[in-house]
Amino acid sequence: MMRAMEISFDPELEAKLQRIASETGRGPAQVVVDLVARQLDYDAWFRREVQKGIDSLDRGEYIDDEEVDARLDHMLQP
């Protein structure tokens, strides 16, 4: 069951929302729901990836600055 939630937007943001809703044939509320769902999915993914990095560091799995520089130099060579 979905509950209603009131959100206020400044006029510029509301105009963008209305434009996207109009261009996509969806209501403004559906655009907001879709955007929030996408952002929450991204946030969950990002947090998992950061935790993977932290876990790798905790296990001592990392490369030092010189190795990073060497890899970047190699990648950027024409």
HELIX and SHEET records of a PDB file:
HELIX    1   1 PRO A   11  THR A   24  1                                  14    
HELIX    2   2 PRO A   28  ASP A   58  1                                  31    
HELIX    3   3 ASP A   65  LEU A   76  1                                  12    
END                                                                             
